[in-house]
Amino acid sequence: MAVFNVSVIKFYFKNICEFLLEFLFIRVLFVALSILFYLICLHIAQNRYKAVGLLLKCQKILSEFQAGIIGNFIDRYCNKVCLTKTDELFDSYFKSSKSKRYRAEFCRYGKSYASRIKFPKKVDDVVRQGDLIVLKPYLCNREKGVLLIKYNDSFERFLALFDLKKISKMYRIVLEPSTWGYQDVALGLFRGLNTDVIVQAQCEEDFDYIKGIKDNLIPIRIGAGDWGDADLFTRGVKEKKYDVIMVASWQLLKRHKLFFTALSKIKPYLTRVCLVGYPTEGRTKNDIITDAKTIGVNDLIDIFENITPVQVARKISMSKISVMLTKREGASKVIYESLFCDVPVLLSNKNRGVNRAIINSQTGTLSSDKNLANNILRMTDNYKCFSPRDWAIENTGYLNSFERLNNLIKEISIENEEKWTQNLFMKKNAPNPIYVKDKERLLADQEFLVLEKLLVC
């Protein structure tokens, strides 16, 4: 119960803060206090890593609002002042307790695991990769290799584990973030490397942010969700059991109450609704049932908790439309899985983090909270008018993403008068990265022996 109360307090505290930040005076005060704490961390605590991290969090929060002059000021301050002394920033991070903890943890696992940023399992599969994979081996001084790092937490793990001067000479790096908002100190640390760093950025705001930084950070408009395998999903069944499906954890921020309220307005026109989720932050299936009963839609809903990915895909294919109402979501795989199942998606127009361009006349609808009920009804009545799978096969999935990433890095290499005799290895997310071809996986295994020698363990 105590955990539940904490999650509720955090949720409502954040909503109150969002409301207050709508006011110009509060924004000015927020920026002033953030810069003050930045200066305290920098000059008194003498910790540039924590100081920059704090101010970038402020920048990230303000990026959610039309902050105008205030937002522009903090952007310039962060990019021109905070992130300029990259050597000092990295030195501060490398000496930090977090960096030391990462080194101690992964060096304890052994070099084979550390070089892959991979957590050991008692029963393992050779196909399973870690958070770092080789996309191209180092061939010579004029043909660099390419490494890909997945998940924000592993960006800093990588920086703590490797000899970055040697890495920069031998490899380009691809980052695949797992959350929205790229105002992140880890990206500032990569800014100091003497190599190109390609940053996957499916969200337009995050793409523009990285593009504005310039230096060695190069954005590409794809994200983790774009690396799915369409062949693992089949077109939705003809006879639909559910009008609507919502796949999300039971967190308050997923906004189930808003969904239930919308359903209550159109309940007479609906047959069944499917909810798929899992417990988190103290909230369980029972909390969802309580909310549904309070709003009067419990008899309309089938709830499934902790089911397998195959079962999730089956539930999606049995639904007319898929709904995602989160205000902030990183690389949402549910949206792409819905499209691959030929199920159109209704996405909240308040969302920040998803590539909103994938929601179009073929694939679904953006909806305000006010018009949610009407848009659900309109889409369920006309779901056959959409063609999401056809669009998805043409525009997303690992085959399209591979081609775009491969072409970008090839162009960069040629512009730098380097050789390009070998394409990238092909990978997909399932949901973690794996190699598509066993031959390339075995070649990558050989390159990890090289990476083991570049560890600072």
C-alpha positions as CSV (number, residue, x, y, z in Angstrom):
1,M,0.0,0.0,0.0
2,A,2.9,2.4,0.8
3,V,4.3,1.9,-2.7
4,F,0.9,2.6,-4.2
5,N,0.6,5.9,-2.2
6,V,4.1,7.0,-3.4
7,S,3.2,6.4,-7.1
8,V,-0.1,8.3,-6.7
9,I,1.7,11.2,-5.0
10,K,4.3,11.3,-7.7
11,F,1.7,11.3,-10.4
12,Y,-0.4,14.1,-9.0
13,F,2.7,16.1,-8.0
14,K,3.9,16.0,-11.6
15,N,0.5,17.1,-12.9
16,I,0.5,20.0,-10.5
17,C,4.0,21.0,-11.7
18,E,2.8,20.8,-15.3
19,F,-0.1,23.1,-14.5
20,L,2.2,25.6,-12.7
21,L,4.7,25.7,-15.6
22,E,2.0,27.0,-17.8
23,F,2.6,30.4,-16.1
24,L,5.5,32.6,-17.4
25,F,6.5,33.6,-13.9
26,I,6.9,30.0,-12.7
27,R,9.0,29.2,-15.8
28,V,11.3,32.1,-15.1
29,L,11.6,31.0,-11.4
30,F,12.2,27.4,-12.5
31,V,15.0,28.3,-14.9
32,A,16.6,30.7,-12.3
33,L,16.6,28.0,-9.6
34,S,17.9,25.4,-12.0
35,I,20.8,27.5,-13.1
36,L,21.5,28.3,-9.4
37,F,21.7,24.6,-8.5
38,Y,23.8,24.0,-11.6
39,L,26.3,26.6,-10.4
40,I,26.3,25.2,-6.9
41,C,27.0,21.7,-8.2
42,L,29.7,23.0,-10.6
43,H,31.6,25.4,-8.3
44,I,30.9,24.2,-4.8
45,A,30.4,20.5,-5.2
46,Q,32.8,20.6,-8.2
47,N,30.8,18.0,-10.0
48,R,30.3,19.0,-13.7
49,Y,28.6,15.7,-14.5
50,K,25.8,16.1,-11.9
51,A,25.6,19.9,-12.7
52,V,25.0,19.4,-16.4
53,G,22.7,16.5,-15.8
54,L,20.5,18.7,-13.6
55,L,20.3,21.5,-16.0
56,L,19.5,19.2,-18.9
57,K,16.6,17.8,-17.0
58,C,15.3,21.4,-16.6
59,Q,15.8,21.8,-20.4
60,K,13.9,18.6,-21.0
61,I,10.9,19.6,-18.8
62,L,10.7,23.0,-20.5
63,S,10.8,21.4,-24.0
64,E,7.3,20.0,-23.3
65,F,5.9,23.6,-23.3
66,Q,5.8,26.4,-25.7
67,A,8.4,28.1,-23.6
68,G,9.2,30.9,-26.0
69,I,12.1,33.2,-24.9
70,I,12.6,31.3,-21.7
71,G,12.9,28.0,-23.5
72,N,15.3,29.5,-26.1
73,F,17.4,30.9,-23.3
74,I,17.9,27.6,-21.5
75,D,18.6,25.9,-24.8
76,R,21.3,28.3,-25.6
77,Y,22.7,28.2,-22.1
78,C,22.9,24.4,-22.1
79,N,24.4,24.1,-25.6
80,K,26.8,27.1,-25.4
81,V,27.9,26.9,-21.7
82,C,27.2,23.5,-20.2
83,L,28.1,21.2,-23.0
84,T,31.2,23.0,-24.3
85,K,33.9,21.6,-22.0
86,T,33.4,18.0,-23.0
87,D,36.7,16.7,-21.6
88,E,35.9,18.1,-18.2
89,L,32.4,16.7,-18.4
90,F,33.6,13.2,-19.2
91,D,36.4,13.3,-16.6
92,S,33.7,14.2,-14.0
93,Y,31.6,11.3,-15.1
94,F,34.4,8.8,-15.3
95,K,35.3,9.6,-11.6
96,S,31.7,9.5,-10.5
97,S,30.3,6.7,-8.2
98,K,27.9,5.7,-11.0
99,S,30.7,5.1,-13.5
100,K,32.8,3.1,-10.9
101,R,29.7,1.0,-10.1
102,Y,29.2,0.1,-13.7
103,R,32.8,-0.9,-14.2
104,A,32.8,-3.0,-11.0
105,E,29.6,-4.7,-12.0
106,F,30.4,-5.6,-15.6
107,C,34.0,-6.4,-15.0
108,R,32.8,-8.9,-12.4
109,Y,30.7,-10.6,-15.0
110,G,33.8,-11.1,-17.2
111,K,35.1,-9.5,-20.4
112,S,32.8,-11.5,-22.6
113,Y,29.8,-9.9,-21.0
114,A,31.3,-6.5,-20.4
115,S,32.3,-6.1,-24.1
116,R,28.6,-6.7,-25.0
117,I,27.1,-4.8,-22.1
118,K,25.2,-8.0,-21.5
119,F,23.7,-9.3,-18.3
120,P,24.4,-13.0,-17.6
121,K,21.7,-15.6,-17.4
122,K,21.9,-19.2,-16.0
123,V,20.4,-20.6,-19.2
124,D,21.3,-18.6,-22.2
125,D,20.8,-18.6,-25.9
126,V,23.7,-17.8,-28.3
127,V,21.3,-15.7,-30.4
128,R,20.7,-13.3,-27.4
129,Q,22.7,-10.2,-27.6
130,G,23.6,-7.5,-25.1
131,D,22.9,-3.8,-25.2
132,L,25.9,-3.3,-27.5
133,I,26.1,-5.0,-30.8
134,V,28.6,-4.8,-33.7
135,L,27.0,-3.6,-36.9
136,K,30.3,-3.5,-38.8
137,P,33.8,-4.7,-37.8
138,Y,36.8,-2.5,-37.9
139,L,38.5,-3.2,-41.3
140,C,41.4,-0.7,-41.5
141,N,42.3,2.9,-40.8
142,R,40.2,4.0,-43.8
143,E,37.2,1.8,-43.1
144,K,35.8,2.2,-39.6
145,G,33.6,-0.3,-37.9
146,V,30.1,0.6,-36.4
147,L,28.8,-0.2,-33.0
148,L,25.2,0.2,-31.8
149,I,24.2,0.8,-28.2
150,K,20.6,0.3,-27.2
151,Y,18.8,1.8,-24.1
152,N,19.7,5.1,-22.3
153,D,21.2,3.4,-19.2
154,S,23.7,1.5,-21.4
155,F,25.0,4.7,-23.0
156,E,26.7,5.6,-19.7
157,R,27.7,2.0,-19.1
158,F,29.5,2.0,-22.5
159,L,31.3,5.3,-21.6
160,A,32.4,3.8,-18.3
161,L,33.7,0.5,-19.7
162,F,35.8,1.3,-22.8
163,D,38.9,3.1,-23.8
164,L,37.1,5.8,-25.7
165,K,40.2,7.2,-27.5
166,K,40.8,3.8,-29.2
167,I,37.1,3.2,-29.8
168,S,36.8,6.6,-31.5
169,K,39.7,5.8,-33.9
170,M,38.2,2.4,-34.8
171,Y,34.4,2.8,-34.8
172,R,31.4,5.0,-35.5
173,I,28.6,4.7,-32.9
174,V,24.8,4.4,-33.3
175,L,22.7,5.2,-30.3
176,E,19.1,3.8,-29.9
177,P,17.4,5.7,-27.1
178,S,14.6,4.1,-25.1
179,T,12.8,7.2,-23.9
180,W,11.5,10.5,-25.1
181,G,13.4,13.8,-24.6
182,Y,17.0,13.8,-25.7
183,Q,18.2,16.5,-23.3
184,D,20.3,13.9,-21.6
185,V,23.8,14.2,-20.1
186,A,24.8,10.9,-21.7
187,L,24.4,12.4,-25.1
188,G,26.5,15.3,-24.0
189,L,29.2,12.9,-23.1
190,F,29.1,11.3,-26.6
191,R,29.4,14.8,-28.0
192,G,33.0,14.8,-26.8
193,L,34.1,11.7,-28.7
194,N,36.2,12.1,-31.8
195,T,33.9,10.1,-34.0
196,D,30.5,10.3,-35.6
197,V,27.6,9.4,-33.3
198,I,24.4,8.7,-35.1
199,V,21.4,9.2,-32.9
200,Q,18.1,7.5,-33.7
201,A,15.3,10.0,-33.1
202,Q,11.8,9.0,-34.2
203,C,10.2,12.1,-32.6
204,E,10.4,15.3,-34.6
205,E,11.2,17.4,-31.5
206,D,14.1,15.2,-30.5
207,F,15.4,15.0,-34.1
208,D,15.4,18.8,-34.3
209,Y,17.1,19.0,-30.9
210,I,20.0,16.7,-32.0
211,K,20.2,18.5,-35.4
212,G,20.6,21.8,-33.6
213,I,23.5,20.6,-31.5
214,K,25.5,19.6,-34.6
215,D,29.1,18.7,-33.7
216,N,29.5,15.0,-34.1
217,L,25.9,14.1,-33.3
218,I,23.9,13.1,-36.4
219,P,20.2,12.4,-36.1
220,I,18.3,9.9,-38.2
221,R,14.5,9.8,-38.1
222,I,14.0,6.2,-37.0
223,G,13.6,4.7,-33.5
224,A,13.6,1.4,-31.6
225,G,10.1,0.6,-32.7
226,D,11.1,0.8,-36.4
227,W,13.2,-2.4,-36.1
228,G,10.3,-4.8,-35.7
229,D,9.8,-7.8,-37.9
230,A,6.5,-7.6,-39.9
231,D,6.7,-11.4,-40.6
232,L,6.1,-12.2,-37.0
233,F,2.7,-10.6,-37.2
234,T,-0.3,-11.5,-39.4
235,R,-3.1,-9.4,-40.6
236,G,-5.9,-9.1,-38.1
237,V,-8.7,-11.7,-38.1
238,K,-11.8,-11.0,-40.1
239,E,-14.2,-11.6,-37.3
240,K,-13.2,-9.1,-34.6
241,K,-13.9,-10.0,-30.9
242,Y,-12.9,-6.6,-29.6
243,D,-13.9,-3.1,-30.6
244,V,-10.8,-1.5,-28.9
245,I,-7.6,-2.8,-27.3
246,M,-5.3,-0.9,-25.0
247,V,-1.9,-2.4,-24.3
248,A,-0.1,-0.6,-21.5
249,S,1.2,-1.1,-17.9
250,W,-1.2,-0.3,-15.1
251,Q,0.7,3.0,-14.3
252,L,-1.4,6.0,-13.7
253,L,0.4,7.9,-16.5
254,K,-1.1,5.5,-19.0
255,R,-4.5,7.2,-18.3
256,H,-6.8,4.3,-18.1
257,K,-9.4,6.5,-16.3
258,L,-9.6,8.8,-19.3
259,F,-10.1,5.8,-21.5
260,F,-12.8,4.4,-19.3
261,T,-14.6,7.8,-19.2
262,A,-14.6,7.9,-23.0
263,L,-15.9,4.4,-23.2
264,S,-18.8,5.2,-20.7
265,K,-20.0,7.8,-23.2
266,I,-20.4,5.4,-26.1
267,K,-21.0,2.2,-24.1
268,P,-24.3,1.3,-25.9
269,Y,-22.4,1.2,-29.3
270,L,-19.6,-1.1,-28.2
271,T,-19.4,-4.9,-27.8
272,R,-16.1,-5.8,-26.0
273,V,-12.9,-3.9,-25.0
274,C,-9.6,-5.6,-24.3
275,L,-7.0,-4.4,-21.8
276,V,-3.5,-5.9,-21.7
277,G,-1.0,-4.9,-19.1
278,Y,1.2,-5.7,-16.2
279,P,1.6,-4.5,-12.6
280,T,4.0,-1.7,-11.8
281,E,4.5,1.1,-9.2
282,G,2.2,-0.8,-6.8
283,R,-0.7,-0.8,-9.2
284,T,-2.2,-4.2,-10.2
285,K,-5.1,-5.6,-12.2
286,N,-7.4,-5.1,-9.2
287,D,-6.8,-1.3,-9.4
288,I,-7.8,-1.3,-13.0
289,I,-11.0,-3.3,-12.1
290,T,-11.8,-0.8,-9.4
291,D,-11.4,2.2,-11.7
292,A,-13.6,0.5,-14.4
293,K,-16.3,-0.3,-11.8
294,T,-16.3,3.2,-10.5
295,I,-16.8,4.6,-14.0
296,G,-19.3,1.9,-14.9
297,V,-17.6,0.0,-17.7
298,N,-16.3,-3.1,-16.0
299,D,-18.8,-5.3,-17.6
300,L,-17.5,-4.2,-21.0
301,I,-13.9,-5.1,-20.4
302,D,-11.7,-8.2,-20.6
303,I,-8.4,-7.8,-18.7
304,F,-5.2,-9.8,-19.4
305,E,-2.2,-9.4,-17.1
306,N,1.4,-10.7,-17.8
307,I,0.6,-12.6,-21.0
308,T,3.3,-13.6,-23.6
309,P,4.2,-11.4,-26.6
310,V,2.6,-14.0,-28.9
311,Q,-0.6,-13.7,-26.9
312,V,-0.5,-9.9,-27.0
313,A,-0.2,-10.0,-30.8
314,R,-3.1,-12.3,-31.0
315,K,-5.3,-10.0,-28.9
316,I,-4.3,-7.0,-31.1
317,S,-5.2,-8.9,-34.2
318,M,-8.7,-9.7,-32.7
319,S,-9.4,-5.9,-32.2
320,K,-10.7,-3.3,-34.6
321,I,-8.5,-0.5,-33.3
322,S,-5.6,0.0,-30.8
323,V,-5.4,3.0,-28.5
324,M,-2.4,4.7,-26.8
325,L,-3.2,7.7,-24.6
326,T,0.2,8.3,-22.8
327,K,1.4,11.8,-22.8
328,R,5.0,10.8,-22.9
329,E,6.2,7.6,-24.5
330,G,9.6,6.7,-26.0
331,A,10.0,4.0,-28.6
332,S,6.5,2.4,-28.3
333,K,6.6,-1.0,-29.9
334,V,2.8,-1.5,-29.4
335,I,2.0,1.1,-32.1
336,Y,4.2,-0.8,-34.6
337,E,2.9,-4.2,-33.6
338,S,-0.6,-2.9,-34.1
339,L,0.2,-1.6,-37.6
340,F,1.8,-4.9,-38.5
341,C,-1.3,-6.7,-37.4
342,D,-3.3,-4.4,-39.7
343,V,-5.0,-2.7,-36.8
344,P,-5.3,1.1,-37.0
345,V,-4.0,3.2,-34.0
346,L,-5.7,6.1,-32.1
347,L,-2.9,8.1,-30.5
348,S,-3.3,11.0,-28.1
349,N,-2.4,14.3,-29.7
350,K,-0.8,15.3,-26.4
351,N,1.9,12.6,-26.8
352,R,5.5,13.5,-26.9
353,G,8.0,10.9,-28.0
354,V,6.2,8.9,-30.7
355,N,6.8,9.7,-34.4
356,R,3.4,11.3,-35.0
357,A,4.0,11.1,-38.8
358,I,3.3,7.3,-38.6
359,I,-0.3,8.2,-37.7
360,N,-1.9,9.2,-41.0
361,S,-4.9,8.5,-43.1
362,Q,-3.8,4.9,-43.7
363,T,-2.8,4.1,-40.2
364,G,-5.0,5.8,-37.7
365,T,-6.0,9.1,-35.9
366,L,-4.6,11.6,-33.5
367,S,-7.2,12.6,-30.9
368,S,-7.7,15.2,-28.3
369,D,-8.9,14.1,-24.9
370,K,-12.1,16.1,-25.5
371,N,-13.0,14.2,-28.7
372,L,-11.7,10.8,-27.6
373,A,-15.1,9.1,-27.3
374,N,-16.2,10.4,-30.7
375,N,-13.0,9.3,-32.4
376,I,-13.1,5.8,-30.9
377,L,-16.6,5.4,-32.2
378,R,-15.7,6.8,-35.6
379,M,-12.7,4.5,-36.0
380,T,-14.4,1.4,-34.8
381,D,-17.2,2.0,-37.3
382,N,-14.7,2.6,-40.2
383,Y,-11.8,0.4,-39.2
384,K,-11.9,-1.4,-42.6
385,C,-11.2,1.9,-44.4
386,F,-7.6,1.9,-43.0
387,S,-4.6,-0.1,-44.4
388,P,-2.0,0.1,-41.6
389,R,-0.1,-3.1,-42.5
390,D,0.4,-2.0,-46.1
391,W,1.8,1.3,-45.0
392,A,4.0,-0.2,-42.3
393,I,5.6,-2.7,-44.7
394,E,6.4,0.1,-47.1
395,N,7.7,2.6,-44.5
396,T,8.9,0.9,-41.3
397,G,10.3,-2.5,-40.0
398,Y,13.8,-3.6,-39.8
399,L,14.4,-3.9,-43.6
400,N,13.5,-0.3,-44.2
401,S,15.4,0.9,-41.1
402,F,18.5,-1.1,-42.1
403,E,18.5,0.5,-45.5
404,R,18.2,4.0,-44.2
405,L,20.9,3.6,-41.5
406,N,23.3,1.8,-43.9
407,N,22.9,4.5,-46.5
408,L,23.5,7.3,-44.0
409,I,26.7,5.8,-42.6
410,K,27.9,5.0,-46.1
411,E,27.4,8.6,-47.2
412,I,29.2,9.9,-44.1
413,S,32.1,7.5,-44.8
414,I,32.4,8.5,-48.4
415,E,32.2,12.2,-47.6
416,N,35.2,11.6,-45.2
417,E,37.1,10.0,-48.1
418,E,37.0,6.6,-46.5
419,K,36.5,3.2,-48.0
420,W,33.1,1.4,-48.0
421,T,33.7,-2.2,-49.0
422,Q,31.2,-3.8,-46.6
423,N,27.6,-3.0,-45.6
424,L,26.3,-3.1,-42.0
425,F,25.2,-6.3,-40.4
426,M,21.4,-6.6,-40.4
427,K,19.7,-6.5,-37.0
428,K,16.1,-6.4,-35.7
429,N,14.5,-6.0,-32.3
430,A,12.7,-8.9,-30.8
431,P,12.3,-6.9,-28.5
432,N,16.1,-6.7,-27.8
433,P,18.5,-6.5,-30.7
434,I,19.4,-9.8,-32.5
435,Y,21.2,-10.5,-35.7
436,V,19.0,-11.5,-38.7
437,K,21.6,-13.7,-40.3
438,D,23.6,-16.3,-38.3
439,K,26.6,-15.8,-40.6
440,E,26.8,-12.1,-39.5
441,R,26.3,-13.0,-35.9
442,L,29.3,-15.3,-36.0
443,L,31.4,-12.6,-37.7
444,A,30.3,-10.2,-34.9
445,D,31.4,-12.7,-32.3
446,Q,34.9,-12.4,-33.7
447,E,34.8,-8.6,-33.4
448,F,33.8,-8.8,-29.8
449,L,37.2,-10.4,-29.1
450,V,38.7,-7.1,-30.4
451,L,36.3,-5.1,-28.2
452,E,37.4,-7.1,-25.1
453,K,40.9,-5.7,-25.6
454,L,39.5,-2.1,-25.5
455,L,37.8,-2.5,-22.1
456,V,39.3,-0.6,-19.1
457,C,38.6,-3.5,-16.7
